[in-house]
């Protein structure tokens, strides 16, 4: 699975390079739209690499099972980064398109950005409540920290 995320990340990087190249010769408004889309693709590619790293660390190197609150928070946080960044970039691109082409679609683009905001707020609440659960199991936090040190020593 980690290798698949890496392959998709490289594919996204190629797509971002092609999209960025379109921005070079385009008109100003269209070029800005292509540049923002290329940045979004690169951001998603980087996050895809982070997810592959998470999978490799948690499932292969540590052979860990996602059950402790600390592991759940770490794993879910890396996934939520992908979703929130992707939605934010899509909302931004949708806003540019709506402003320049079809202004009637601006509420749709705004709703995507509002959804990204709700996801971000929900994610923040999850982290806050998960932090309290971590305090109930301090040994799981210590175990995760010790595994981090072991993982850094291997690198």
PyMOL commands that set and color helices and strands:
alter all, ss='L'
color gray80, all
select helices_A, chain A and resi 2-25+28-61+69-100+103-136+138-154
alter helices_A, ss='H'
color red, helices_A
deselect
rebuild
show_as cartoon
